[in-house]
Amino acid sequence: PVNEAQPQQALTRNLRMATLNIQHGSLCDFDMERIAGWIAGTGAHAVALQEVDDSCERSRRRKQLEDLCVHLRAVTRARWVGHFQEVERLECGGTHGNGILLMEAVADATVSP
């Protein structure tokens, strides 16, 4: 909530967002490092991801958001955090859903209208 008695501070930085359908990594032979490189190339501070796998057979039982956070840190030298939202539980094991990746500085920010 905004305190009316205090003047609002001007934004000092623009927020860049990106979105990507990773199709559980199959388009890149499950190369999360390559996907992280693409994300880093966008200059985004926040990335919405569709078709993310978590511990699925088809994606080598990897936790894709965790892998992307590790690779993004190596490429951007910034810490990233991720949140996975399950859409469906797969018969072959694991879950499939959507995720969001945030540069830690953004995740810690306070947002006011």
Backbone as ProteinMPNN parsed JSONL, in Angstrom:
{"seq_chain_A": "PVNEAQPQQALTRNLRMATLNIQHGSLCDFDMERIAGWIAGTGAHAVALQEVDDSCERSRRRKQLEDLCVHLRAVTRARWVGHFQEVERLECGGTHGNGILLMEAVADATVSP", "coords_chain_A": {"N_chain_A": [[0.83, -1.198, 0.0], [0.401, 2.247, -0.675], [1.689, 4.985, 1.063], [0.097, 7.882, 1.608], [1.195, 10.161, 2.708], [3.832, 10.172, 2.085], [5.982, 11.039, -0.585], [5.848, 9.444, -3.767], [8.456, 7.38, -4.982], [10.386, 7.723, -7.879], [10.584, 5.35, -10.529], [13.602, 3.671, -10.894], [14.556, 1.985, -12.704], [13.782, 0.115, -15.6], [11.577, -2.63, -15.976], [12.159, -5.622, -17.539], [10.47, -8.098, -19.313], [9.957, -11.471, -20.403], [8.595, -14.159, -22.371], [8.327, -17.648, -22.877], [7.76, -20.665, -24.54], [8.875, -23.61, -23.646], [8.42, -26.187, -24.392], [8.789, -28.55, -22.837], [11.536, -28.739, -23.1], [12.199, -30.181, -25.346], [12.605, -29.054, -27.887], [15.166, -28.181, -27.86], [16.778, -30.355, -27.488], [16.689, -30.918, -24.777], [18.465, -29.159, -23.614], [19.181, -27.203, -21.214], [21.038, -25.264, -20.714], [21.341, -23.986, -23.156], [18.773, -22.884, -23.456], [18.829, -21.143, -21.265], [20.811, -19.422, -22.16], [19.468, -18.187, -24.282], [17.446, -16.865, -22.849], [19.019, -15.137, -21.254], [20.056, -13.564, -23.282], [17.882, -12.001, -23.958], [17.791, -10.054, -22.066], [15.97, -9.984, -20.045], [14.342, -9.517, -16.857], [12.448, -10.956, -15.668], [10.816, -13.985, -16.452], [8.244, -15.688, -18.017], [7.322, -19.001, -18.282], [6.139, -21.63, -20.322], [4.938, -25.006, -20.516], [6.718, -26.566, -18.861], [8.697, -29.107, -17.421], [8.826, -31.188, -14.511], [10.7, -33.41, -13.002], [10.067, -35.461, -14.87], [9.934, -38.443, -16.892], [10.319, -38.132, -19.689], [11.868, -35.874, -19.89], [14.26, -36.496, -18.804], [14.073, -36.743, -16.037], [14.689, -34.345, -14.804], [14.605, -31.3, -12.898], [13.43, -28.76, -14.346], [13.133, -25.929, -13.952], [14.839, -25.429, -11.781], [17.273, -26.206, -12.918], [17.464, -24.254, -14.945], [17.733, -21.926, -13.39], [20.276, -22.321, -12.263], [21.918, -22.35, -14.588], [21.337, -19.79, -15.623], [22.406, -18.176, -13.647], [25.108, -18.662, -14.008], [25.519, -17.544, -16.535], [24.562, -14.866, -16.408], [25.566, -13.854, -14.085], [23.961, -13.152, -12.011], [21.697, -13.913, -9.351], [19.007, -16.168, -9.669], [15.567, -16.975, -9.13], [12.969, -19.427, -9.073], [9.551, -20.386, -9.7], [7.303, -23.011, -9.793], [4.274, -24.06, -11.256], [2.067, -26.563, -11.139], [0.3, -28.094, -13.789], [-0.561, -30.485, -14.847], [-0.401, -33.883, -13.764], [1.652, -36.4, -14.847], [1.186, -39.64, -16.331], [3.467, -41.149, -16.752], [5.086, -40.375, -14.758], [6.214, -37.634, -12.749], [5.582, -34.069, -13.171], [3.895, -31.564, -15.126], [3.846, -28.233, -16.259], [3.58, -24.69, -15.709], [5.903, -21.985, -15.319], [7.71, -19.427, -13.537], [10.48, -17.335, -13.762], [12.591, -15.322, -11.882], [14.873, -12.666, -11.601], [16.845, -12.378, -8.75], [17.018, -9.824, -7.536], [14.724, -8.612, -8.487], [12.76, -10.274, -7.448], [12.961, -9.647, -4.757], [12.061, -7.089, -4.659], [9.882, -4.383, -3.738], [6.65, -3.797, -4.723], [4.605, -1.17, -5.669], [1.493, 0.442, -6.357]], "CA_chain_A": [[0.0, 0.0, 0.0], [1.128, 3.514, -0.76], [1.433, 5.927, 2.134], [-0.203, 9.165, 0.97], [2.005, 11.223, 3.289], [5.177, 10.114, 1.528], [5.98, 11.133, -2.047], [6.271, 8.218, -4.436], [9.767, 7.43, -5.597], [10.376, 7.404, -9.309], [11.242, 4.107, -10.891], [14.974, 3.907, -11.307], [14.937, 0.963, -13.652], [12.677, -0.522, -16.299], [11.48, -4.076, -15.815], [12.035, -6.337, -18.812], [9.861, -9.414, -19.168], [9.935, -12.316, -21.6], [7.829, -15.384, -22.238], [8.886, -18.685, -23.731], [7.221, -22.011, -24.441], [10.06, -24.461, -23.814], [7.968, -27.511, -24.835], [9.528, -29.454, -21.946], [12.941, -28.809, -23.489], [12.425, -31.062, -26.497], [13.071, -28.307, -29.06], [16.61, -27.938, -27.712], [17.368, -31.602, -26.987], [16.721, -30.817, -23.32], [19.659, -28.397, -23.272], [18.76, -26.059, -20.409], [22.062, -24.231, -20.857], [21.003, -23.248, -24.383], [17.584, -22.08, -23.157], [19.293, -20.067, -20.382], [21.517, -18.47, -23.018], [18.456, -17.397, -24.996], [16.816, -15.975, -21.858], [19.999, -14.093, -20.914], [20.158, -12.681, -24.448], [16.743, -11.072, -24.013], [17.955, -9.007, -21.057], [14.787, -9.991, -19.177], [14.477, -9.65, -15.412], [11.416, -11.931, -15.308], [10.474, -14.81, -17.614], [7.133, -16.627, -17.857], [7.602, -20.192, -19.08], [5.072, -22.598, -20.507], [5.32, -26.392, -20.804], [7.896, -26.899, -18.069], [8.616, -30.417, -16.765], [9.444, -31.354, -13.21], [10.949, -34.823, -12.684], [9.393, -36.334, -15.839], [10.782, -39.37, -17.649], [10.646, -37.624, -21.026], [12.881, -34.817, -19.788], [15.395, -37.056, -18.061], [13.818, -36.59, -14.594], [15.295, -33.099, -14.328], [13.754, -30.209, -12.435], [13.868, -27.799, -15.355], [13.291, -24.558, -13.425], [16.072, -25.379, -10.978], [18.393, -26.224, -13.867], [17.552, -22.947, -15.604], [18.274, -20.964, -12.418], [21.721, -22.554, -12.167], [22.554, -21.905, -15.834], [21.204, -18.334, -15.728], [23.377, -17.55, -12.738], [26.432, -18.771, -14.638], [25.587, -16.665, -17.708], [24.269, -13.462, -16.098], [26.229, -13.509, -12.819], [22.934, -12.726, -11.064], [20.976, -15.056, -8.793], [17.638, -16.308, -10.167], [14.671, -17.854, -8.381], [11.884, -19.91, -9.917], [8.349, -20.939, -9.088], [6.639, -23.947, -10.699], [2.855, -24.293, -11.012], [1.653, -27.795, -11.808], [-0.923, -28.094, -14.572], [-1.008, -31.871, -14.895], [0.479, -34.959, -13.302], [1.763, -37.314, -15.976], [1.159, -41.066, -16.008], [4.824, -41.685, -16.786], [5.804, -39.83, -13.611], [6.547, -36.217, -12.821], [4.512, -33.107, -13.424], [4.059, -30.669, -16.268], [3.12, -27.014, -15.933], [4.111, -23.383, -16.067], [6.83, -21.476, -14.316], [8.197, -18.063, -13.671], [11.845, -17.124, -13.291], [12.827, -13.924, -11.519], [16.177, -12.28, -11.106], [16.612, -12.218, -7.309], [16.802, -8.41, -7.222], [13.314, -8.334, -8.795], [11.962, -11.051, -6.504], [13.033, -8.979, -3.473], [11.574, -5.711, -4.783], [8.552, -4.043, -3.286], [5.886, -3.192, -5.825], [3.494, -0.316, -5.229], [0.765, 1.002, -7.518]], "C_chain_A": [[0.87, 1.255, 0.0], [0.709, 4.405, 0.393], [1.274, 7.304, 1.495], [0.696, 10.29, 1.479], [3.41, 11.251, 2.694], [5.107, 10.227, 0.01], [6.449, 9.811, -2.657], [7.634, 8.414, -5.067], [9.635, 7.047, -7.064], [11.066, 6.068, -9.538], [12.647, 4.415, -11.377], [15.412, 2.929, -12.389], [13.695, 0.393, -14.323], [12.733, -2.019, -16.082], [11.286, -4.701, -17.182], [11.49, -7.722, -18.544], [9.921, -10.147, -20.498], [9.032, -13.503, -21.321], [8.366, -16.386, -23.25], [8.177, -20.005, -23.472], [8.388, -22.959, -24.693], [9.709, -25.874, -24.27], [8.763, -28.613, -24.15], [10.969, -29.691, -22.385], [13.225, -29.576, -24.757], [12.931, -30.32, -27.735], [14.574, -28.09, -29.046], [17.324, -29.187, -27.223], [17.605, -31.543, -25.486], [17.957, -30.073, -22.817], [19.244, -27.119, -22.537], [19.781, -24.924, -20.478], [21.773, -23.369, -22.08], [19.785, -22.347, -24.163], [17.968, -20.908, -22.254], [20.042, -19.002, -21.177], [20.558, -17.586, -23.786], [17.82, -16.391, -24.041], [17.764, -14.826, -21.515], [20.125, -13.083, -22.057], [19.015, -11.69, -24.57], [16.93, -9.892, -23.065], [16.798, -8.944, -20.076], [15.167, -10.127, -17.708], [13.484, -10.682, -14.877], [11.007, -12.673, -16.579], [9.336, -15.745, -17.24], [7.376, -17.789, -18.814], [6.379, -21.096, -19.151], [5.689, -23.952, -20.843], [6.654, -26.776, -20.157], [7.672, -28.269, -17.428], [9.331, -30.381, -15.426], [9.505, -32.851, -12.914], [10.216, -35.801, -13.601], [10.392, -37.239, -16.55], [11.256, -38.743, -18.953], [11.711, -36.535, -21.017], [13.994, -35.211, -18.824], [15.315, -36.834, -16.549], [14.454, -35.341, -13.984], [14.215, -32.161, -13.795], [14.17, -28.998, -13.268], [14.027, -26.385, -14.819], [14.558, -24.429, -12.589], [17.299, -25.371, -11.879], [18.576, -24.867, -14.534], [18.117, -21.89, -14.654], [19.792, -21.093, -12.309], [22.43, -22.019, -13.408], [22.46, -20.392, -16.003], [22.188, -17.622, -14.818], [24.769, -17.564, -13.362], [26.59, -17.768, -15.78], [25.465, -15.195, -17.329], [24.994, -12.952, -14.856], [25.246, -12.929, -11.802], [22.231, -13.982, -10.549], [19.532, -15.02, -9.285], [16.851, -17.235, -9.258], [13.526, -18.247, -9.305], [10.723, -20.425, -9.1], [7.633, -21.775, -10.137], [5.194, -24.104, -10.287], [2.414, -25.499, -11.827], [0.341, -27.597, -12.55], [-1.466, -29.519, -14.669], [0.061, -32.811, -14.368], [0.472, -36.011, -14.406], [1.794, -38.765, -15.521], [2.559, -41.66, -15.943], [5.674, -41.166, -15.63], [6.161, -38.374, -13.822], [5.333, -35.357, -13.086], [4.911, -32.16, -14.551], [3.279, -29.406, -15.926], [3.795, -25.765, -16.444], [5.053, -22.911, -14.966], [7.143, -20.019, -14.553], [9.602, -18.025, -13.074], [12.015, -15.636, -13.017], [14.272, -13.741, -11.104], [15.969, -11.921, -9.636], [16.347, -10.767, -6.923], [15.344, -8.015, -7.48], [12.431, -9.04, -7.786], [11.912, -10.376, -5.139], [12.437, -7.566, -3.493], [10.179, -5.558, -4.183], [7.839, -3.334, -4.418], [4.739, -2.405, -5.246], [2.802, 0.228, -6.46], [1.219, 2.417, -7.828]], "O_chain_A": [[1.939, 1.292, 0.609], [-0.48, 4.562, 0.669], [2.219, 7.829, 0.906], [0.934, 11.264, 0.765], [4.102, 12.264, 2.795], [4.266, 9.585, -0.619], [7.339, 9.149, -2.122], [7.934, 9.474, -5.616], [8.865, 6.157, -7.426], [12.007, 5.706, -8.832], [12.847, 5.322, -12.185], [16.515, 3.04, -12.924], [12.666, 0.21, -13.672], [13.812, -2.606, -16.013], [10.353, -4.35, -17.904], [11.975, -8.436, -17.666], [9.935, -9.537, -21.567], [8.74, -13.813, -20.166], [8.804, -16.016, -24.339], [8.011, -20.415, -22.323], [8.841, -23.096, -25.829], [10.607, -26.682, -24.51], [9.331, -29.491, -24.8], [11.553, -30.729, -22.075], [14.37, -29.624, -25.207], [13.626, -30.917, -28.557], [15.185, -27.845, -30.087], [18.38, -29.083, -26.599], [18.604, -32.059, -24.986], [18.436, -30.335, -21.714], [18.988, -26.088, -23.159], [19.426, -23.756, -20.319], [21.945, -22.151, -22.036], [19.757, -21.202, -24.617], [17.483, -19.794, -22.453], [19.916, -17.811, -20.893], [20.789, -16.386, -23.932], [17.671, -15.215, -24.373], [17.349, -13.668, -21.491], [20.281, -11.886, -21.818], [19.159, -10.652, -25.216], [16.3, -8.849, -23.238], [16.653, -7.96, -19.352], [16.165, -10.758, -17.359], [13.653, -11.213, -13.779], [10.869, -12.072, -17.645], [9.435, -16.503, -16.275], [7.607, -17.588, -20.007], [5.679, -21.296, -18.158], [6.796, -24.039, -21.375], [7.58, -27.243, -20.821], [6.577, -28.557, -16.945], [10.302, -29.65, -15.233], [8.489, -33.477, -12.612], [9.789, -36.864, -13.15], [11.54, -36.859, -16.783], [12.438, -38.807, -19.289], [12.378, -36.304, -22.025], [14.578, -34.376, -18.134], [16.336, -36.746, -15.866], [14.722, -35.296, -12.783], [13.055, -32.234, -14.202], [15.132, -28.303, -12.942], [14.976, -25.698, -15.198], [15.268, -23.428, -12.684], [18.249, -24.625, -11.641], [19.699, -24.382, -14.673], [18.903, -21.043, -15.078], [20.506, -20.091, -12.269], [23.432, -21.313, -13.294], [23.41, -19.769, -16.479], [22.739, -16.583, -15.181], [25.515, -16.591, -13.254], [27.669, -17.207, -15.971], [26.188, -14.359, -17.87], [25.029, -11.747, -14.609], [25.66, -12.285, -10.837], [22.182, -14.998, -11.243], [18.909, -13.959, -9.313], [17.406, -18.172, -8.684], [13.158, -17.496, -10.208], [10.886, -20.848, -7.956], [7.383, -21.303, -11.246], [4.901, -24.266, -9.102], [2.391, -25.455, -13.057], [-0.606, -27.013, -12.023], [-2.675, -29.738, -14.584], [1.26, -32.566, -14.508], [-0.589, -36.457, -14.843], [2.349, -39.088, -14.472], [2.807, -42.578, -15.161], [6.859, -41.487, -15.539], [6.384, -37.937, -14.951], [4.211, -35.848, -13.208], [6.086, -31.988, -14.873], [2.183, -29.482, -15.37], [4.485, -25.773, -17.463], [4.996, -23.384, -13.831], [6.877, -19.462, -15.617], [9.866, -18.608, -12.022], [11.625, -14.797, -13.829], [14.828, -14.546, -10.357], [15.008, -11.226, -9.307], [15.516, -10.513, -6.051], [14.793, -7.176, -6.768], [11.45, -8.464, -7.314], [10.917, -10.515, -4.426], [12.325, -6.926, -2.447], [9.403, -6.512, -4.138], [8.364, -2.384, -4.999], [3.981, -2.916, -4.421], [3.439, 0.453, -7.489], [0.716, 3.036, -8.766]]}, "name": "protein", "num_of_chains": 1, "seq": "PVNEAQPQQALTRNLRMATLNIQHGSLCDFDMERIAGWIAGTGAHAVALQEVDDSCERSRRRKQLEDLCVHLRAVTRARWVGHFQEVERLECGGTHGNGILLMEAVADATVSP"}
